[in-house]
Amino acid sequence: MPKKILLVDDEDIIHQAVKRALEKGPYQLVSAYNGNEAIQKTNELVPDLLLLDINMPEKDGYAVVREIRGRKETRHIPIIMLTGLGEVVDKVVGYELGVEDYITKPFDVEKLRQHVGSFLNDK
């Protein structure tokens, strides 16, 4: 059974790049394009991993993390921030909210594969 990854980003080009990067892995990639959709799909699907941007319409990534971490059913889901915000303060805020990992855009495809694989236990 493929592992479910929810990718949340408002840019189509990021969805295409991540899909290409992970297409050979045993993953089912599900897309969301804003914070509210991210919460809805997380609650419905309970994915195995969340790849989450910070700057998005409706709700930013930090608000999404707060909601996910606030629910017993979803607080266990690993979250990798995949964002253009690479300042130390951005990373600190993410880690303080409970984010497990942080990858800045533009991202290295191999690095993304390795980080995703490490959280989903495929080598």
N, CA, C and O atoms as a GROMACS GRO file, in nm:
protein
  492
    1MET      N    1   0.085  -0.119   0.000
    1MET     CA    2   0.000   0.000   0.000
    1MET      C    3   0.089   0.124   0.000
    1MET      O    4   0.175   0.138   0.086
    2PRO      N    5   0.069   0.215  -0.096
    2PRO     CA    6   0.154   0.334  -0.101
    2PRO      C    7   0.127   0.427   0.016
    2PRO      O    8   0.015   0.438   0.065
    3LYS      N    9   0.233   0.493   0.061
    3LYS     CA   10   0.222   0.593   0.168
    3LYS      C   11   0.159   0.719   0.111
    3LYS      O   12   0.192   0.761   0.000
    4LYS      N   13   0.069   0.780   0.187
    4LYS     CA   14   0.000   0.902   0.143
    4LYS      C   15   0.078   1.025   0.186
    4LYS      O   16   0.110   1.043   0.304
    5ILE      N   17   0.108   1.109   0.089
    5ILE     CA   18   0.174   1.237   0.114
    5ILE      C   19   0.080   1.348   0.071
    5ILE      O   20   0.032   1.349  -0.043
    6LEU      N   21   0.053   1.441   0.161
    6LEU     CA   22  -0.027   1.557   0.127
    6LEU      C   23   0.068   1.674   0.102
    6LEU      O   24   0.140   1.716   0.192
    7LEU      N   25   0.067   1.724  -0.021
    7LEU     CA   26   0.147   1.840  -0.059
    7LEU      C   27   0.058   1.962  -0.059
    7LEU      O   28  -0.044   1.966  -0.128
    8VAL      N   29   0.096   2.063   0.020
    8VAL     CA   30   0.016   2.185   0.032
    8VAL      C   31   0.101   2.302  -0.014
    8VAL      O   32   0.197   2.341   0.052
    9ASP      N   33   0.064   2.357  -0.128
    9ASP     CA   34   0.135   2.471  -0.185
    9ASP      C   35   0.041   2.539  -0.284
    9ASP      O   36  -0.036   2.471  -0.351
   10ASP      N   37   0.048   2.670  -0.294
   10ASP     CA   38  -0.042   2.741  -0.386
   10ASP      C   39   0.016   2.756  -0.527
   10ASP      O   40  -0.048   2.817  -0.613
   11GLU      N   41   0.134   2.701  -0.552
   11GLU     CA   42   0.198   2.713  -0.683
   11GLU      C   43   0.196   2.579  -0.757
   11GLU      O   44   0.246   2.478  -0.708
   12ASP      N   45   0.138   2.580  -0.877
   12ASP     CA   46   0.132   2.458  -0.959
   12ASP      C   47   0.270   2.403  -0.991
   12ASP      O   48   0.290   2.282  -0.994
   13ILE      N   49   0.365   2.492  -1.014
   13ILE     CA   50   0.500   2.448  -1.051
   13ILE      C   51   0.563   2.363  -0.940
   13ILE      O   52   0.639   2.271  -0.968
   14ILE      N   53   0.533   2.394  -0.816
   14ILE     CA   54   0.584   2.316  -0.703
   14ILE      C   55   0.518   2.178  -0.702
   14ILE      O   56   0.585   2.077  -0.678
   15HIS      N   57   0.389   2.173  -0.727
   15HIS     CA   58   0.319   2.043  -0.733
   15HIS      C   59   0.380   1.956  -0.843
   15HIS      O   60   0.401   1.836  -0.822
   16GLN      N   61   0.407   2.015  -0.958
   16GLN     CA   62   0.466   1.939  -1.069
   16GLN      C   63   0.607   1.890  -1.034
   16GLN      O   64   0.641   1.775  -1.062
   17ALA      N   65   0.687   1.976  -0.973
   17ALA     CA   66   0.825   1.939  -0.938
   17ALA      C   67   0.828   1.828  -0.833
   17ALA      O   68   0.908   1.735  -0.844
   18VAL      N   69   0.743   1.839  -0.733
   18VAL     CA   70   0.740   1.736  -0.628
   18VAL      C   71   0.688   1.605  -0.686
   18VAL      O   72   0.741   1.498  -0.654
   19LYS      N   73   0.588   1.612  -0.770
   19LYS     CA   74   0.535   1.490  -0.833
   19LYS      C   75   0.645   1.419  -0.913
   19LYS      O   76   0.661   1.297  -0.903
   20ARG      N   77   0.721   1.495  -0.990
   20ARG     CA   78   0.831   1.436  -1.068
   20ARG      C   79   0.937   1.377  -0.975
   20ARG      O   80   0.991   1.269  -1.002
   21ALA      N   81   0.967   1.447  -0.866
   21ALA     CA   82   1.071   1.402  -0.774
   21ALA      C   83   1.033   1.272  -0.704
   21ALA      O   84   1.119   1.190  -0.675
   22LEU      N   85   0.905   1.254  -0.677
   22LEU     CA   86   0.862   1.139  -0.596
   22LEU      C   87   0.789   1.031  -0.675
   22LEU      O   88   0.743   0.933  -0.616
   23GLU      N   89   0.778   1.047  -0.807
   23GLU     CA   90   0.696   0.954  -0.885
   23GLU      C   91   0.747   0.810  -0.884
   23GLU      O   92   0.670   0.717  -0.905
   24LYS      N   93   0.875   0.790  -0.859
   24LYS     CA   94   0.928   0.654  -0.858
   24LYS      C   95   0.918   0.588  -0.721
   24LYS      O   96   0.946   0.469  -0.707
   25GLY      N   97   0.879   0.664  -0.623
   25GLY     CA   98   0.864   0.610  -0.488
   25GLY      C   99   0.728   0.546  -0.469
   25GLY      O  100   0.638   0.564  -0.550
   26PRO      N  101   0.714   0.472  -0.362
   26PRO     CA  102   0.586   0.406  -0.333
   26PRO      C  103   0.489   0.500  -0.263
   26PRO      O  104   0.444   0.474  -0.151
   27TYR      N  105   0.456   0.610  -0.330
   27TYR     CA  106   0.376   0.714  -0.266
   27TYR      C  107   0.250   0.744  -0.344
   27TYR      O  108   0.244   0.729  -0.466
   28GLN      N  109   0.149   0.787  -0.270
   28GLN     CA  110   0.028   0.844  -0.330
   28GLN      C  111   0.032   0.992  -0.294
   28GLN      O  112   0.016   1.028  -0.177
   29LEU      N  113   0.053   1.078  -0.392
   29LEU     CA  114   0.063   1.221  -0.369
   29LEU      C  115  -0.074   1.286  -0.386
   29LEU      O  116  -0.136   1.275  -0.492
   30VAL      N  117  -0.120   1.354  -0.282
   30VAL     CA  118  -0.246   1.425  -0.283
   30VAL      C  119  -0.214   1.573  -0.272
   30VAL      O  120  -0.124   1.612  -0.198
   31SER      N  121  -0.287   1.656  -0.346
   31SER     CA  122  -0.258   1.799  -0.350
   31SER      C  123  -0.363   1.882  -0.279
   31SER      O  124  -0.482   1.850  -0.279
   32ALA      N  125  -0.315   1.990  -0.218
   32ALA     CA  126  -0.400   2.095  -0.163
   32ALA      C  127  -0.333   2.227  -0.197
   32ALA      O  128  -0.210   2.234  -0.207
   33TYR      N  129  -0.413   2.332  -0.215
   33TYR     CA  130  -0.359   2.458  -0.265
   33TYR      C  131  -0.374   2.575  -0.169
   33TYR      O  132  -0.333   2.687  -0.202
   34ASN      N  133  -0.433   2.553  -0.052
   34ASN     CA  134  -0.442   2.659   0.048
   34ASN      C  135  -0.456   2.596   0.187
   34ASN      O  136  -0.471   2.474   0.200
   35GLY      N  137  -0.450   2.678   0.288
   35GLY     CA  138  -0.451   2.629   0.424
   35GLY      C  139  -0.579   2.558   0.465
   35GLY      O  140  -0.574   2.456   0.533
   36ASN      N  141  -0.693   2.613   0.424
   36ASN     CA  142  -0.820   2.549   0.460
   36ASN      C  143  -0.833   2.411   0.396
   36ASN      O  144  -0.879   2.316   0.459
   37GLU      N  145  -0.794   2.402   0.270
   37GLU     CA  146  -0.797   2.273   0.201
   37GLU      C  147  -0.701   2.174   0.267
   37GLU      O  148  -0.729   2.055   0.274
   38ALA      N  149  -0.588   2.224   0.315
   38ALA     CA  150  -0.491   2.139   0.384
   38ALA      C  151  -0.552   2.077   0.508
   38ALA      O  152  -0.536   1.957   0.532
   39ILE      N  153  -0.622   2.156   0.588
   39ILE     CA  154  -0.686   2.106   0.709
   39ILE      C  155  -0.792   2.002   0.674
   39ILE      O  156  -0.798   1.895   0.734
   40GLN      N  157  -0.876   2.035   0.576
   40GLN     CA  158  -0.983   1.945   0.535
   40GLN      C  159  -0.928   1.810   0.489
   40GLN      O  160  -0.974   1.705   0.534
   41LYS      N  161  -0.828   1.813   0.401
   41LYS     CA  162  -0.774   1.688   0.348
   41LYS      C  163  -0.694   1.610   0.454
   41LYS      O  164  -0.693   1.487   0.453
   42THR      N  165  -0.629   1.682   0.543
   42THR     CA  166  -0.557   1.614   0.651
   42THR      C  167  -0.656   1.538   0.739
   42THR      O  168  -0.630   1.424   0.776
   43ASN      N  169  -0.767   1.601   0.772
   43ASN     CA  170  -0.867   1.537   0.857
   43ASN      C  171  -0.933   1.419   0.787
   43ASN      O  172  -0.963   1.318   0.850
   44GLU      N  173  -0.956   1.430   0.657
   44GLU     CA  174  -1.021   1.322   0.580
   44GLU      C  175  -0.927   1.204   0.555
   44GLU      O  176  -0.965   1.089   0.576
   45LEU      N  177  -0.806   1.235   0.511
   45LEU     CA  178  -0.714   1.130   0.466
   45LEU      C  179  -0.618   1.079   0.573
   45LEU      O  180  -0.572   0.965   0.566
   46VAL      N  181  -0.588   1.162   0.671
   46VAL     CA  182  -0.484   1.136   0.770
   46VAL      C  183  -0.360   1.081   0.697
   46VAL      O  184  -0.326   0.963   0.709
   47PRO      N  185  -0.292   1.169   0.622
   47PRO     CA  186  -0.176   1.126   0.542
   47PRO      C  187  -0.060   1.079   0.630
   47PRO      O  188  -0.056   1.106   0.750
   48ASP      N  189   0.033   1.009   0.568
   48ASP     CA  190   0.152   0.961   0.637
   48ASP      C  191   0.258   1.069   0.651
   48ASP      O  192   0.348   1.059   0.735
   49LEU      N  193   0.247   1.173   0.568
   49LEU     CA  194   0.344   1.283   0.569
   49LEU      C  195   0.278   1.405   0.508
   49LEU      O  196   0.196   1.394   0.417
   50LEU      N  197   0.316   1.523   0.558
   50LEU     CA  198   0.267   1.649   0.505
   50LEU      C  199   0.386   1.731   0.457
   50LEU      O  200   0.481   1.753   0.533
   51LEU      N  201   0.382   1.776   0.332
   51LEU     CA  202   0.478   1.871   0.278
   51LEU      C  203   0.403   2.004   0.270
   51LEU      O  204   0.304   2.014   0.198
   52LEU      N  205   0.450   2.104   0.343
   52LEU     CA  206   0.368   2.222   0.367
   52LEU      C  207   0.443   2.352   0.342
   52LEU      O  208   0.552   2.373   0.397
   53ASP      N  209   0.386   2.437   0.260
   53ASP     CA  210   0.438   2.572   0.238
   53ASP      C  211   0.393   2.662   0.353
   53ASP      O  212   0.300   2.628   0.426
   54ILE      N  213   0.459   2.775   0.368
   54ILE     CA  214   0.418   2.870   0.473
   54ILE      C  215   0.324   2.976   0.416
   54ILE      O  216   0.213   2.995   0.467
   55ASN      N  217   0.367   3.046   0.310
   55ASN     CA  218   0.287   3.154   0.253
   55ASN      C  219   0.184   3.098   0.156
   55ASN      O  220   0.216   3.058   0.045
   56MET      N  221   0.057   3.097   0.202
   56MET     CA  222  -0.053   3.047   0.120
   56MET      C  223  -0.178   3.128   0.147
   56MET      O  224  -0.188   3.197   0.249
   57PRO      N  225  -0.274   3.121   0.055
   57PRO     CA  226  -0.402   3.189   0.078
   57PRO      C  227  -0.483   3.123   0.191
   57PRO      O  228  -0.464   3.006   0.223
   58GLU      N  229  -0.571   3.202   0.247
   58GLU     CA  230  -0.670   3.159   0.346
   58GLU      C  231  -0.610   3.131   0.484
   58GLU      O  232  -0.655   3.189   0.583
   59LYS      N  233  -0.511   3.043   0.492
   59LYS     CA  234  -0.443   3.013   0.619
   59LYS      C  235  -0.299   2.986   0.585
   59LYS      O  236  -0.270   2.911   0.492
   60ASP      N  237  -0.207   3.045   0.661
   60ASP     CA  238  -0.067   3.017   0.631
   60ASP      C  239  -0.026   2.882   0.691
   60ASP      O  240  -0.101   2.821   0.768
   61GLY      N  241   0.092   2.836   0.655
   61GLY     CA  242   0.141   2.706   0.700
   61GLY      C  243   0.152   2.695   0.851
   61GLY      O  244   0.128   2.588   0.907
   62TYR      N  245   0.187   2.804   0.917
   62TYR     CA  246   0.197   2.800   1.064
   62TYR      C  247   0.061   2.772   1.127
   62TYR      O  248   0.051   2.693   1.221
   63ALA      N  249  -0.044   2.835   1.075
   63ALA     CA  250  -0.179   2.811   1.127
   63ALA      C  251  -0.222   2.666   1.102
   63ALA      O  252  -0.287   2.605   1.186
   64VAL      N  253  -0.184   2.614   0.986
   64VAL     CA  254  -0.214   2.474   0.955
   64VAL      C  255  -0.147   2.382   1.055
   64VAL      O  256  -0.209   2.289   1.107
   65VAL      N  257  -0.019   2.407   1.083
   65VAL     CA  258   0.055   2.324   1.179
   65VAL      C  259  -0.014   2.330   1.316
   65VAL      O  260  -0.030   2.227   1.381
   66ARG      N  261  -0.053   2.448   1.359
   66ARG     CA  262  -0.119   2.462   1.490
   66ARG      C  263  -0.244   2.375   1.497
   66ARG      O  264  -0.268   2.306   1.597
   67GLU      N  265  -0.325   2.379   1.391
   67GLU     CA  266  -0.450   2.300   1.391
   67GLU      C  267  -0.420   2.151   1.388
   67GLU      O  268  -0.483   2.074   1.462
   68ILE      N  269  -0.327   2.109   1.306
   68ILE     CA  270  -0.294   1.967   1.296
   68ILE      C  271  -0.238   1.916   1.428
   68ILE      O  272  -0.276   1.808   1.475
   69ARG      N  273  -0.149   1.991   1.488
   69ARG     CA  274  -0.089   1.950   1.616
   69ARG      C  275  -0.190   1.957   1.730
   69ARG      O  276  -0.172   1.892   1.833
   70GLY      N  277  -0.297   2.034   1.711
   70GLY     CA  278  -0.398   2.048   1.815
   70GLY      C  279  -0.502   1.936   1.817
   70GLY      O  280  -0.582   1.929   1.910
   71ARG      N  281  -0.501   1.850   1.717
   71ARG     CA  282  -0.599   1.741   1.711
   71ARG      C  283  -0.531   1.607   1.737
   71ARG      O  284  -0.428   1.576   1.678
   72LYS      N  285  -0.589   1.529   1.826
   72LYS     CA  286  -0.535   1.399   1.863
   72LYS      C  287  -0.519   1.308   1.741
   72LYS      O  288  -0.422   1.233   1.731
   73GLU      N  289  -0.614   1.315   1.648
   73GLU     CA  290  -0.614   1.227   1.530
   73GLU      C  291  -0.503   1.259   1.429
   73GLU      O  292  -0.467   1.175   1.347
   74THR      N  293  -0.450   1.382   1.436
   74THR     CA  294  -0.354   1.423   1.333
   74THR      C  295  -0.219   1.468   1.389
   74THR      O  296  -0.126   1.493   1.312
   75ARG      N  297  -0.207   1.480   1.519
   75ARG     CA  298  -0.084   1.537   1.576
   75ARG      C  299   0.041   1.452   1.549
   75ARG      O  300   0.152   1.504   1.559
   76HIS      N  301   0.024   1.326   1.516
   76HIS     CA  302   0.137   1.235   1.493
   76HIS      C  303   0.198   1.248   1.353
   76HIS      O  304   0.307   1.196   1.328
   77ILE      N  305   0.129   1.315   1.262
   77ILE     CA  306   0.172   1.322   1.122
   77ILE      C  307   0.301   1.404   1.112
   77ILE      O  308   0.304   1.519   1.156
   78PRO      N  309   0.406   1.346   1.053
   78PRO     CA  310   0.529   1.425   1.033
   78PRO      C  311   0.503   1.538   0.932
   78PRO      O  312   0.433   1.519   0.834
   79ILE      N  313   0.561   1.654   0.959
   79ILE     CA  314   0.545   1.770   0.871
   79ILE      C  315   0.683   1.819   0.829
   79ILE      O  316   0.770   1.845   0.912
   80ILE      N  317   0.700   1.830   0.698
   80ILE     CA  318   0.818   1.893   0.640
   80ILE      C  319   0.774   2.025   0.578
   80ILE      O  320   0.690   2.026   0.488
   81MET      N  321   0.829   2.134   0.626
   81MET     CA  322   0.801   2.262   0.564
   81MET      C  323   0.882   2.269   0.436
   81MET      O  324   1.003   2.248   0.436
   82LEU      N  325   0.814   2.298   0.327
   82LEU     CA  326   0.877   2.312   0.195
   82LEU      C  327   0.842   2.454   0.150
   82LEU      O  328   0.734   2.479   0.097
   83THR      N  329   0.936   2.547   0.171
   83THR     CA  330   0.901   2.688   0.160
   83THR      C  331   1.018   2.772   0.110
   83THR      O  332   1.134   2.732   0.118
   84GLY      N  333   0.985   2.888   0.059
   84GLY     CA  334   1.086   2.984   0.017
   84GLY      C  335   1.139   3.067   0.133
   84GLY      O  336   1.237   3.140   0.117
   85LEU      N  337   1.076   3.056   0.248
   85LEU     CA  338   1.121   3.132   0.364
   85LEU      C  339   1.232   3.056   0.435
   85LEU      O  340   1.207   2.955   0.501
   86GLY      N  341   1.355   3.104   0.419
   86GLY     CA  342   1.468   3.030   0.471
   86GLY      C  343   1.543   3.098   0.584
   86GLY      O  344   1.652   3.054   0.621
   87GLU      N  345   1.487   3.204   0.638
   87GLU     CA  346   1.553   3.273   0.748
   87GLU      C  347   1.549   3.187   0.874
   87GLU      O  348   1.458   3.105   0.892
   88VAL      N  349   1.645   3.206   0.960
   88VAL     CA  350   1.653   3.130   1.084
   88VAL      C  351   1.524   3.146   1.165
   88VAL      O  352   1.474   3.048   1.221
   89VAL      N  353   1.471   3.267   1.172
   89VAL     CA  354   1.350   3.291   1.250
   89VAL      C  355   1.232   3.209   1.197
   89VAL      O  356   1.151   3.161   1.275
   90ASP      N  357   1.222   3.194   1.064
   90ASP     CA  358   1.115   3.114   1.005
   90ASP      C  359   1.126   2.968   1.049
   90ASP      O  360   1.027   2.904   1.083
   91LYS      N  361   1.249   2.917   1.047
   91LYS     CA  362   1.273   2.779   1.086
   91LYS      C  363   1.244   2.759   1.235
   91LYS      O  364   1.184   2.659   1.274
   92VAL      N  365   1.287   2.853   1.317
   92VAL     CA  366   1.264   2.843   1.462
   92VAL      C  367   1.115   2.838   1.491
   92VAL      O  368   1.070   2.755   1.571
   93VAL      N  369   1.038   2.924   1.429
   93VAL     CA  370   0.893   2.925   1.450
   93VAL      C  371   0.835   2.789   1.412
   93VAL      O  372   0.754   2.732   1.486
   94GLY      N  373   0.876   2.737   1.297
   94GLY     CA  374   0.827   2.606   1.253
   94GLY      C  375   0.861   2.496   1.350
   94GLY      O  376   0.775   2.415   1.386
   95TYR      N  377   0.986   2.491   1.393
   95TYR     CA  378   1.027   2.386   1.487
   95TYR      C  379   0.954   2.400   1.621
   95TYR      O  380   0.916   2.300   1.682
   96GLU      N  381   0.935   2.523   1.667
   96GLU     CA  382   0.863   2.544   1.793
   96GLU      C  383   0.718   2.497   1.785
   96GLU      O  384   0.660   2.455   1.885
   97LEU      N  385   0.659   2.504   1.666
   97LEU     CA  386   0.522   2.457   1.647
   97LEU      C  387   0.512   2.305   1.632
   97LEU      O  388   0.404   2.248   1.641
   98GLY      N  389   0.626   2.241   1.610
   98GLY     CA  390   0.624   2.095   1.599
   98GLY      C  391   0.656   2.039   1.463
   98GLY      O  392   0.630   1.922   1.436
   99VAL      N  393   0.712   2.121   1.376
   99VAL     CA  394   0.754   2.074   1.244
   99VAL      C  395   0.880   1.988   1.261
   99VAL      O  396   0.970   2.023   1.337
  100GLU      N  397   0.885   1.876   1.190
  100GLU     CA  398   0.999   1.786   1.202
  100GLU      C  399   1.118   1.823   1.114
  100GLU      O  400   1.232   1.795   1.148
  101ASP      N  401   1.090   1.886   0.999
  101ASP     CA  402   1.197   1.911   0.903
  101ASP      C  403   1.165   2.036   0.823
  101ASP      O  404   1.052   2.085   0.825
  102TYR      N  405   1.266   2.088   0.754
  102TYR     CA  406   1.252   2.215   0.683
  102TYR      C  407   1.336   2.209   0.558
  102TYR      O  408   1.458   2.191   0.566
  103ILE      N  409   1.276   2.225   0.442
  103ILE     CA  410   1.347   2.228   0.314
  103ILE      C  411   1.310   2.359   0.245
  103ILE      O  412   1.193   2.392   0.231
  104THR      N  413   1.413   2.434   0.202
  104THR     CA  414   1.386   2.562   0.137
  104THR      C  415   1.381   2.546  -0.015
  104THR      O  416   1.450   2.463  -0.073
  105LYS      N  417   1.297   2.630  -0.076
  105LYS     CA  418   1.286   2.637  -0.221
  105LYS      C  419   1.390   2.737  -0.271
  105LYS      O  420   1.419   2.834  -0.201
  106PRO      N  421   1.445   2.717  -0.387
  106PRO     CA  422   1.429   2.597  -0.470
  106PRO      C  423   1.497   2.480  -0.401
  106PRO      O  424   1.603   2.495  -0.341
  107PHE      N  425   1.435   2.363  -0.411
  107PHE     CA  426   1.485   2.248  -0.338
  107PHE      C  427   1.562   2.153  -0.430
  107PHE      O  428   1.539   2.147  -0.550
  108ASP      N  429   1.654   2.082  -0.369
  108ASP     CA  430   1.729   1.978  -0.438
  108ASP      C  431   1.643   1.852  -0.439
  108ASP      O  432   1.598   1.806  -0.334
  109VAL      N  433   1.621   1.795  -0.557
  109VAL     CA  434   1.533   1.680  -0.573
  109VAL      C  435   1.580   1.562  -0.489
  109VAL      O  436   1.499   1.496  -0.424
  110GLU      N  437   1.708   1.535  -0.491
  110GLU     CA  438   1.760   1.421  -0.415
  110GLU      C  439   1.744   1.443  -0.264
  110GLU      O  440   1.712   1.350  -0.190
  111LYS      N  441   1.765   1.565  -0.220
  111LYS     CA  442   1.745   1.596  -0.078
  111LYS      C  443   1.599   1.574  -0.038
  111LYS      O  444   1.571   1.517   0.068
  112LEU      N  445   1.507   1.617  -0.122
  112LEU     CA  446   1.365   1.596  -0.095
  112LEU      C  447   1.335   1.446  -0.085
  112LEU      O  448   1.269   1.402   0.010
  113ARG      N  449   1.384   1.368  -0.180
  113ARG     CA  450   1.362   1.222  -0.176
  113ARG      C  451   1.415   1.161  -0.048
  113ARG      O  452   1.349   1.078   0.015
  114GLN      N  453   1.535   1.201  -0.009
  114GLN     CA  454   1.596   1.145   0.112
  114GLN      C  455   1.517   1.181   0.237
  114GLN      O  456   1.495   1.096   0.323
  115HIS      N  457   1.475   1.305   0.247
  115HIS     CA  458   1.401   1.347   0.365
  115HIS      C  459   1.265   1.278   0.372
  115HIS      O  460   1.224   1.232   0.478
  116VAL      N  461   1.196   1.273   0.259
  116VAL     CA  462   1.066   1.203   0.256
  116VAL      C  463   1.086   1.057   0.292
  116VAL      O  464   1.012   1.002   0.374
  117GLY      N  465   1.185   0.992   0.231
  117GLY     CA  466   1.212   0.851   0.259
  117GLY      C  467   1.244   0.826   0.405
  117GLY      O  468   1.203   0.724   0.460
  118SER      N  469   1.318   0.917   0.467
  118SER     CA  470   1.354   0.896   0.608
  118SER      C  471   1.232   0.900   0.699
  118SER      O  472   1.229   0.829   0.800
  119PHE      N  473   1.133   0.980   0.666
  119PHE     CA  474   1.011   0.986   0.748
  119PHE      C  475   0.915   0.873   0.717
  119PHE      O  476   0.833   0.836   0.801
  120LEU      N  477   0.923   0.819   0.596
  120LEU     CA  478   0.830   0.713   0.558
  120LEU      C  479   0.897   0.575   0.560
  120LEU      O  480   0.841   0.476   0.511
  121ASN      N  481   1.017   0.570   0.616
  121ASN     CA  482   1.090   0.443   0.640
  121ASN      C  483   1.112   0.359   0.516
  121ASN      O  484   1.108   0.237   0.523
  122ASP      N  485   1.136   0.423   0.401
  122ASP     CA  486   1.178   0.344   0.286
  122ASP      C  487   1.319   0.385   0.250
  122ASP      O  488   1.352   0.504   0.245
  123LYS      N  489   1.400   0.289   0.226
  123LYS     CA  490   1.540   0.315   0.199
  123LYS      C  491   1.572   0.284   0.054
  123LYS      O  492   1.687   0.300   0.012
   0.00000   0.00000   0.00000
